[in-house]
Amino acid sequence: MVSNSQQHKQDHERHHFRASEKFSFFQITVQGNKKTAYKLFGVNMTPEMIVIALVYFIQDILGLSELAISFFLKDDLHLDPAEVSDV
């Protein structure tokens, strides 16, 4: 049997955890000794979602490298957009 003070403390800890998870961007749900769920920006990170996020991340990195090449052509080689399209 749980006493009133212990129950109040558990309720307070649950409330504190819920309040803090509203503002966190990453959360791990733990039941016993086992991690059961990962959340990133409020989205459950299933294996499918991890793959989708990884693909988007890689596409963004590739876009950054293309942007660097565009600036190199424009700033260092002084090429106009029409001339770059011929390259």
C-alpha positions as a Python dict, from the first residue, in 0.01 Angstrom:
ca = {
    (1, 'M'): (0, 0, 0),
    (2, 'V'): (131, 345, -89),
    (3, 'S'): (101, 622, 169),
    (4, 'N'): (-44, 962, 85),
    (5, 'S'): (296, 1134, 101),
    (6, 'Q'): (451, 875, -133),
    (7, 'Q'): (154, 903, -370),
    (8, 'H'): (182, 1282, -367),
    (9, 'K'): (555, 1258, -441),
    (10, 'Q'): (494, 1016, -732),
    (11, 'D'): (221, 1241, -873),
    (12, 'H'): (452, 1542, -844),
    (13, 'E'): (734, 1355, -1024),
    (14, 'R'): (497, 1245, -1303),
    (15, 'H'): (367, 1600, -1343),
    (16, 'H'): (722, 1740, -1345),
    (17, 'F'): (825, 1487, -1612),
    (18, 'R'): (525, 1573, -1830),
    (19, 'A'): (588, 1945, -1796),
    (20, 'S'): (955, 1908, -1889),
    (21, 'E'): (888, 1683, -2189),
    (22, 'K'): (675, 1952, -2354),
    (23, 'F'): (984, 2161, -2414),
    (24, 'S'): (1236, 1890, -2497),
    (25, 'F'): (1311, 1792, -2855),
    (26, 'F'): (1429, 1439, -2767),
    (27, 'Q'): (1261, 1198, -2527),
    (28, 'I'): (1322, 838, -2426),
    (29, 'T'): (1040, 642, -2263),
    (30, 'V'): (1163, 386, -2011),
    (31, 'Q'): (957, 104, -1860),
    (32, 'G'): (1148, -87, -1597),
    (33, 'N'): (1496, -157, -1732),
    (34, 'K'): (1389, -141, -2097),
    (35, 'K'): (1385, 158, -2332),
    (36, 'T'): (1056, 136, -2519),
    (37, 'A'): (1026, 445, -2738),
    (38, 'Y'): (1229, 732, -2875),
    (39, 'K'): (1070, 1062, -2972),
    (40, 'L'): (1236, 1337, -3172),
    (41, 'F'): (1046, 1667, -3200),
    (42, 'G'): (731, 1483, -3090),
    (43, 'V'): (757, 1209, -3357),
    (44, 'N'): (794, 843, -3257),
    (45, 'M'): (1122, 729, -3408),
    (46, 'T'): (1038, 393, -3558),
    (47, 'P'): (1294, 227, -3788),
    (48, 'E'): (1105, 362, -4090),
    (49, 'M'): (1112, 718, -3956),
    (50, 'I'): (1485, 690, -3882),
    (51, 'V'): (1551, 590, -4245),
    (52, 'I'): (1334, 877, -4375),
    (53, 'A'): (1515, 1127, -4150),
    (54, 'L'): (1852, 992, -4263),
    (55, 'V'): (1759, 1032, -4632),
    (56, 'Y'): (1647, 1393, -4574),
    (57, 'F'): (1970, 1466, -4383),
    (58, 'I'): (2185, 1327, -4665),
    (59, 'Q'): (1990, 1525, -4926),
    (60, 'D'): (2046, 1844, -4726),
    (61, 'I'): (2420, 1779, -4704),
    (62, 'L'): (2435, 1722, -5080),
    (63, 'G'): (2243, 2046, -5135),
    (64, 'L'): (2498, 2236, -4926),
    (65, 'S'): (2785, 2104, -5136),
    (66, 'E'): (2605, 2210, -5455),
    (67, 'L'): (2556, 2555, -5306),
    (68, 'A'): (2928, 2580, -5234),
    (69, 'I'): (3007, 2489, -5595),
    (70, 'S'): (2766, 2755, -5722),
    (71, 'F'): (2930, 3022, -5508),
    (72, 'F'): (3277, 2908, -5623),
    (73, 'L'): (3176, 2945, -5986),
    (74, 'K'): (3015, 3284, -5926),
    (75, 'D'): (3266, 3444, -5690),
    (76, 'D'): (3604, 3295, -5780),
    (77, 'L'): (3564, 3225, -6150),
    (78, 'H'): (3335, 3527, -6212),
    (79, 'L'): (3094, 3329, -6428),
    (80, 'D'): (2743, 3449, -6505),
    (81, 'P'): (2446, 3214, -6458),
    (82, 'A'): (2421, 3171, -6836),
    (83, 'E'): (2784, 3068, -6855),
    (84, 'V'): (2743, 2830, -6561),
    (85, 'S'): (2455, 2657, -6737),
    (86, 'D'): (2692, 2571, -7024),
    (87, 'V'): (2941, 2408, -6785),
}
